[in-house]
Amino acid sequence: MVLVALWATPALAGGVSAQVEPPDDGVSTGDQWQADVRVTFGARRDTTEGMQPFVTIRNGESGRTETFKAVATGEPGSYRAAVTFPSEGAWSYSVEERVIGRTFDHHPDVTVAAPGGSRANPVVPAALLALAAAAAMVLVRSIGRRPAPALAVPGE
């Protein structure tokens, strides 16, 4: 029985895949991302019982990594990990399935803002403010240059 289990695990490794949905925009330090992980064997999700997926995040600048265990949701092949980004910066993420020893989905960086921060570009609000100020100046100048109203000439 043990020999069958040892043989089956490497055989399964070729057909197993794991996917995770990316976090929402606007992630800040300390925010919790509910990473929904889907594990499949070929096109089937019902044969993935007993898998042990983990989500690992890696800071692109410091190299710091954090790993979070995904727990079964009750739906075949579905797992969820509560991931918290510990600091701001660019973080990549991947899914590791430890039963078969494979890592999947090396994702591009997620930009994590400071606590309470925003990922918005600070140049855009400043440019909009400058544009609004320029429009106000043009409006004020044009009001000051209005021609005097025409006087009515008696008898006309």
PASEBA-1860 file (N, C-alpha, C; in nm, 3 decimals):
! residues 156
1> MVLVALWA> 0.083/-0.119/0.000/0.000/0.000/0.000/0.087/0.125/0.000 ~ 0.195/0.123/0.077/0.285/0.238/0.082/0.351/0.260/-0.053 ~ 0.388/0.154/-0.121/0.451/0.167/-0.251/0.359/0.235/-0.351 ~ 0.231/0.205/-0.347/0.135/0.266/-0.437/0.127/0.416/-0.410 ~ 0.123/0.455/-0.284/0.115/0.597/-0.248/0.240/0.671/-0.294 ~ 0.356/0.611/-0.277/0.481/0.676/-0.320/0.485/0.689/-0.471 ~ 0.434/0.590/-0.543/0.433/0.596/-0.688/0.331/0.698/-0.738 ~ 0.216/0.706/-0.671/0.107/0.792/-0.717/0.140/0.940/-0.702
9> TPALAGGV> 0.210/0.978/-0.598/0.237/1.120/-0.575/0.317/1.182/-0.689 ~ 0.430/1.126/-0.733/0.500/1.185/-0.847/0.418/1.179/-0.975 ~ 0.337/1.074/-0.992/0.256/1.063/-1.113/0.153/1.175/-1.117 ~ 0.096/1.209/-1.003/-0.003/1.315/-0.997/0.058/1.453/-1.024 ~ 0.184/1.467/-0.990/0.246/1.599/-0.999/0.238/1.658/-1.139 ~ 0.243/1.573/-1.242/0.240/1.625/-1.378/0.106/1.685/-1.417 ~ -0.004/1.639/-1.359/-0.135/1.687/-1.400/-0.199/1.785/-1.304 ~ -0.135/1.813/-1.192/-0.193/1.903/-1.093/-0.157/2.047/-1.126
17> SAQVEPPD> -0.256/2.134/-1.111/-0.228/2.277/-1.125/-0.298/2.351/-1.012 ~ -0.247/2.467/-0.979/-0.307/2.551/-0.876/-0.311/2.693/-0.927 ~ -0.422/2.760/-0.901/-0.439/2.898/-0.945/-0.492/2.979/-0.829 ~ -0.461/3.108/-0.830/-0.512/3.198/-0.727/-0.552/3.329/-0.792 ~ -0.662/3.386/-0.745/-0.707/3.516/-0.795/-0.620/3.625/-0.733 ~ -0.584/3.728/-0.809/-0.501/3.836/-0.754/-0.578/3.919/-0.651 ~ -0.504/3.987/-0.564/-0.572/4.074/-0.467/-0.636/4.193/-0.537 ~ -0.733/4.254/-0.469/-0.798/4.374/-0.521/-0.698/4.489/-0.529
25> DGVSTGDQ> -0.728/4.588/-0.612/-0.646/4.709/-0.617/-0.656/4.782/-0.484 ~ -0.554/4.858/-0.454/-0.557/4.940/-0.333/-0.517/4.867/-0.207 ~ -0.434/4.764/-0.217/-0.389/4.689/-0.099/-0.292/4.775/-0.019 ~ -0.314/4.781/0.112/-0.225/4.855/0.201/-0.161/4.760/0.301 ~ -0.051/4.804/0.360/0.016/4.726/0.463/-0.084/4.690/0.572 ~ -0.085/4.564/0.611/-0.174/4.518/0.717/-0.310/4.472/0.668 ~ -0.346/4.504/0.543/-0.474/4.457/0.488/-0.468/4.305/0.473 ~ -0.583/4.240/0.491/-0.588/4.096/0.474/-0.651/4.064/0.339
33> WQADVRVT> -0.580/3.986/0.260/-0.626/3.941/0.129/-0.674/3.797/0.145 ~ -0.798/3.770/0.113/-0.851/3.634/0.116/-0.817/3.571/-0.019 ~ -0.706/3.500/-0.022/-0.657/3.440/-0.147/-0.732/3.310/-0.173 ~ -0.815/3.310/-0.276/-0.891/3.191/-0.314/-0.806/3.108/-0.410 ~ -0.771/2.988/-0.367/-0.684/2.898/-0.443/-0.769/2.784/-0.499 ~ -0.749/2.753/-0.627/-0.817/2.640/-0.690/-0.711/2.540/-0.736 ~ -0.726/2.417/-0.689/-0.634/2.310/-0.726/-0.711/2.212/-0.813 ~ -0.652/2.178/-0.926/-0.716/2.082/-1.017/-0.618/1.972/-1.056
41> FGARRDTT> -0.672/1.858/-1.092/-0.595/1.748/-1.148/-0.652/1.726/-1.286 ~ -0.581/1.772/-1.387/-0.637/1.774/-1.522/-0.750/1.876/-1.521 ~ -0.870/1.835/-1.558/-0.985/1.925/-1.555/-1.072/1.900/-1.432 ~ -1.030/1.807/-1.347/-1.113/1.767/-1.233/-1.065/1.832/-1.104 ~ -1.163/1.879/-1.026/-1.133/1.937/-0.895/-1.166/1.839/-0.784 ~ -1.244/1.735/-0.815/-1.288/1.644/-0.710/-1.180/1.544/-0.669 ~ -1.069/1.539/-0.739/-0.962/1.444/-0.706/-0.849/1.510/-0.629 ~ -0.871/1.630/-0.580/-0.764/1.704/-0.514/-0.776/1.704/-0.361
49> EGMQPFVT> -0.860/1.618/-0.307/-0.875/1.612/-0.162/-0.741/1.574/-0.098 ~ -0.710/1.638/0.012/-0.586/1.608/0.082/-0.466/1.690/0.038 ~ -0.485/1.777/-0.058/-0.376/1.863/-0.100/-0.345/1.964/0.011 ~ -0.226/2.021/0.008/-0.183/2.118/0.108/-0.126/2.242/0.041 ~ -0.213/2.328/-0.014/-0.161/2.449/-0.080/-0.124/2.558/0.021 ~ -0.021/2.631/-0.012/0.025/2.746/0.065/0.045/2.862/-0.031 ~ 0.018/2.984/0.013/0.045/3.104/-0.066/0.167/3.170/-0.006 ~ 0.267/3.195/-0.090/0.389/3.261/-0.045/0.400/3.396/-0.114
57> IRNGESGR> 0.426/3.500/-0.035/0.450/3.633/-0.090/0.596/3.666/-0.071 ~ 0.651/3.744/-0.165/0.794/3.779/-0.160/0.810/3.926/-0.195 ~ 0.880/4.000/-0.108/0.907/4.140/-0.133/1.020/4.149/-0.235 ~ 0.996/4.222/-0.344/1.093/4.231/-0.452/1.220/4.304/-0.415 ~ 1.212/4.397/-0.320/1.330/4.474/-0.282/1.413/4.404/-0.174 ~ 1.348/4.361/-0.067/1.421/4.302/0.046/1.440/4.152/0.033 ~ 1.355/4.086/-0.047/1.360/3.941/-0.059/1.285/3.870/0.054 ~ 1.228/3.945/0.146/1.154/3.887/0.258/1.037/3.804/0.205
65> TETFKAVA> 1.016/3.686/0.264/0.903/3.602/0.226/0.815/3.574/0.347 ~ 0.689/3.553/0.319/0.590/3.512/0.419/0.506/3.403/0.353 ~ 0.473/3.300/0.429/0.395/3.189/0.375/0.269/3.170/0.460 ~ 0.156/3.146/0.391/0.026/3.133/0.455/-0.041/3.005/0.407 ~ -0.085/2.922/0.502/-0.151/2.796/0.468/-0.292/2.825/0.418 ~ -0.330/2.759/0.311/-0.467/2.768/0.259/-0.546/2.650/0.315 ~ -0.667/2.677/0.362/-0.751/2.573/0.420/-0.867/2.544/0.325 ~ -0.914/2.420/0.329/-1.024/2.378/0.242/-1.150/2.458/0.275
73> TGEPGSYR> -1.223/2.497/0.169/-1.345/2.574/0.187/-1.469/2.486/0.196 ~ -1.455/2.360/0.164/-1.569/2.269/0.161/-1.612/2.237/0.019 ~ -1.570/2.319/-0.076/-1.596/2.294/-0.217/-1.475/2.219/-0.272 ~ -1.496/2.111/-0.348/-1.383/2.033/-0.399/-1.281/2.121/-0.474 ~ -1.156/2.106/-0.437/-1.048/2.178/-0.503/-1.034/2.324/-0.464 ~ -1.117/2.372/-0.371/-1.113/2.514/-0.332/-1.053/2.530/-0.193 ~ -0.960/2.624/-0.185/-0.891/2.653/-0.059/-0.884/2.804/-0.044 ~ -0.863/2.850/0.078/-0.852/2.994/0.103/-0.741/3.018/0.205
81> AAVTFPSE> -0.657/3.118/0.173/-0.550/3.159/0.264/-0.573/3.305/0.302 ~ -0.559/3.336/0.430/-0.569/3.474/0.477/-0.428/3.533/0.474 ~ -0.401/3.614/0.372/-0.266/3.669/0.348/-0.263/3.815/0.393 ~ -0.160/3.849/0.471/-0.141/3.987/0.515/-0.005/4.034/0.467 ~ -0.003/4.146/0.394/0.123/4.203/0.347/0.183/4.284/0.462 ~ 0.303/4.247/0.511/0.359/4.310/0.630/0.421/4.448/0.609 ~ 0.449/4.483/0.486/0.509/4.614/0.461/0.475/4.661/0.320 ~ 0.497/4.789/0.297/0.469/4.843/0.165/0.576/4.800/0.067
89> GAWSYSVE> 0.547/4.818/-0.060/0.644/4.784/-0.163/0.584/4.691/-0.266 ~ 0.670/4.638/-0.350/0.629/4.547/-0.456/0.645/4.404/-0.406 ~ 0.535/4.329/-0.408/0.534/4.191/-0.361/0.486/4.101/-0.475 ~ 0.554/3.987/-0.494/0.506/3.885/-0.587/0.444/3.774/-0.502 ~ 0.368/3.686/-0.565/0.308/3.576/-0.490/0.301/3.451/-0.575 ~ 0.299/3.338/-0.508/0.291/3.209/-0.576/0.217/3.111/-0.487 ~ 0.177/2.997/-0.545/0.110/2.891/-0.472/0.202/2.770/-0.472 ~ 0.221/2.714/-0.354/0.302/2.593/-0.341/0.210/2.482/-0.294
97> ERVIGRTF> 0.217/2.367/-0.361/0.140/2.251/-0.318/0.239/2.154/-0.257 ~ 0.233/2.134/-0.126/0.338/2.061/-0.055/0.326/1.909/-0.064 ~ 0.209/1.855/-0.095/0.198/1.710/-0.107/0.282/1.662/-0.225 ~ 0.276/1.735/-0.335/0.352/1.695/-0.453/0.481/1.775/-0.468 ~ 0.497/1.879/-0.386/0.622/1.956/-0.387/0.640/2.044/-0.509 ~ 0.532/2.104/-0.559/0.543/2.194/-0.675/0.496/2.333/-0.641 ~ 0.554/2.430/-0.709/0.513/2.570/-0.694/0.451/2.614/-0.826 ~ 0.339/2.687/-0.814/0.263/2.731/-0.931/0.243/2.881/-0.927
105> DHHPDVTV> 0.210/2.935/-1.043/0.164/3.074/-1.054/0.258/3.176/-0.992 ~ 0.371/3.194/-1.051/0.457/3.304/-1.009/0.396/3.430/-1.068 ~ 0.334/3.509/-0.984/0.259/3.626/-1.030/0.345/3.751/-1.032 ~ 0.308/3.847/-1.115/0.379/3.976/-1.115/0.355/4.049/-0.984 ~ 0.430/4.152/-0.964/0.424/4.226/-0.839/0.289/4.291/-0.814 ~ 0.255/4.296/-0.685/0.141/4.371/-0.635/0.201/4.487/-0.559 ~ 0.157/4.610/-0.587/0.209/4.725/-0.515/0.127/4.745/-0.389 ~ 0.194/4.738/-0.275/0.129/4.753/-0.145/0.163/4.890/-0.090
113> AAPGGSRA> 0.060/4.968/-0.055/0.078/5.105/-0.004/0.101/5.103/0.147 ~ 0.147/5.214/0.200/0.162/5.231/0.344/0.023/5.222/0.408 ~ 0.014/5.193/0.538/-0.117/5.182/0.603/-0.201/5.307/0.581 ~ -0.325/5.286/0.540/-0.415/5.399/0.515/-0.381/5.475/0.389 ~ -0.282/5.426/0.318/-0.237/5.495/0.197/-0.316/5.453/0.076 ~ -0.271/5.502/-0.033/-0.337/5.474/-0.160/-0.228/5.447/-0.262 ~ -0.260/5.361/-0.359/-0.164/5.335/-0.464/-0.173/5.438/-0.574 ~ -0.256/5.537/-0.558/-0.273/5.639/-0.662/-0.142/5.715/-0.682
121> NPVVPAAL> -0.121/5.758/-0.803/-0.001/5.833/-0.836/-0.014/5.975/-0.779 ~ 0.079/6.021/-0.691/0.065/6.153/-0.630/0.080/6.266/-0.730 ~ 0.135/6.241/-0.847/0.152/6.346/-0.947/0.017/6.385/-1.007 ~ -0.073/6.290/-1.022/-0.202/6.317/-1.085/-0.283/6.418/-1.007 ~ -0.305/6.403/-0.874/-0.381/6.505/-0.801/-0.314/6.643/-0.807 ~ -0.183/6.649/-0.801/-0.113/6.777/-0.808/-0.135/6.842/-0.945 ~ -0.130/6.764/-1.050/-0.153/6.817/-1.185/-0.297/6.867/-1.200 ~ -0.392/6.793/-1.144/-0.531/6.836/-1.151/-0.552/6.965/-1.073
129> LALAAAAA> -0.487/6.979/-0.959/-0.498/7.101/-0.880/-0.439/7.220/-0.957 ~ -0.325/7.202/-1.021/-0.263/7.309/-1.100/-0.353/7.348/-1.217 ~ -0.414/7.249/-1.281/-0.505/7.276/-1.392/-0.627/7.355/-1.345 ~ -0.682/7.318/-1.230/-0.798/7.389/-1.176/-0.761/7.533/-1.140 ~ -0.642/7.555/-1.084/-0.598/7.690/-1.049/-0.581/7.775/-1.175 ~ -0.524/7.717/-1.280/-0.506/7.790/-1.405/-0.642/7.827/-1.466 ~ -0.737/7.736/-1.462/-0.871/7.764/-1.514/-0.938/7.876/-1.434 ~ -0.920/7.876/-1.303/-0.978/7.981/-1.219/-0.917/8.117/-1.252
137> MVLVRSIG> -0.786/8.121/-1.276/-0.721/8.247/-1.311/-0.774/8.301/-1.443 ~ -0.790/8.216/-1.542/-0.842/8.258/-1.672/-0.984/8.313/-1.654 ~ -1.065/8.246/-1.575/-1.202/8.290/-1.552/-1.204/8.428/-1.483 ~ -1.121/8.448/-1.382/-1.116/8.576/-1.311/-1.072/8.688/-1.405 ~ -0.972/8.663/-1.486/-0.924/8.764/-1.580/-1.029/8.797/-1.685 ~ -1.100/8.694/-1.731/-1.200/8.721/-1.835/-1.318/8.799/-1.778 ~ -1.352/8.780/-1.653/-1.459/8.858/-1.591/-1.417/9.003/-1.578 ~ -1.293/9.029/-1.544/-1.242/9.165/-1.528/-1.230/9.240/-1.660
145> RRPAPALA> -1.233/9.173/-1.772/-1.215/9.237/-1.902/-1.346/9.251/-1.979 ~ -1.456/9.235/-1.916/-1.584/9.247/-1.986/-1.601/9.391/-2.033 ~ -1.648/9.407/-2.151/-1.671/9.545/-2.198/-1.785/9.609/-2.120 ~ -1.777/9.739/-2.106/-1.882/9.812/-2.034/-2.011/9.799/-2.113 ~ -2.125/9.793/-2.043/-2.250/9.781/-2.116/-2.276/9.906/-2.199 ~ -2.337/9.888/-2.313/-2.367/10.001/-2.402/-2.474/10.090/-2.338 ~ -2.452/10.218/-2.351/-2.549/10.313/-2.296/-2.660/10.338/-2.399 ~ -2.776/10.348/-2.348/-2.888/10.375/-2.439/-2.887/10.523/-2.472
153> VPGE> -2.897/10.553/-2.597/-2.901/10.692/-2.645/-3.046/10.734/-2.646 ~ -3.082/10.847/-2.579/-3.222/10.890/-2.580/-3.269/10.919/-2.723 ~ -3.387/10.878/-2.747/-3.450/10.903/-2.875/-3.425/10.794/-2.974 ~ -3.351/10.698/-2.945/-3.328/10.592/-3.042/-3.414/10.474/-3.014
END
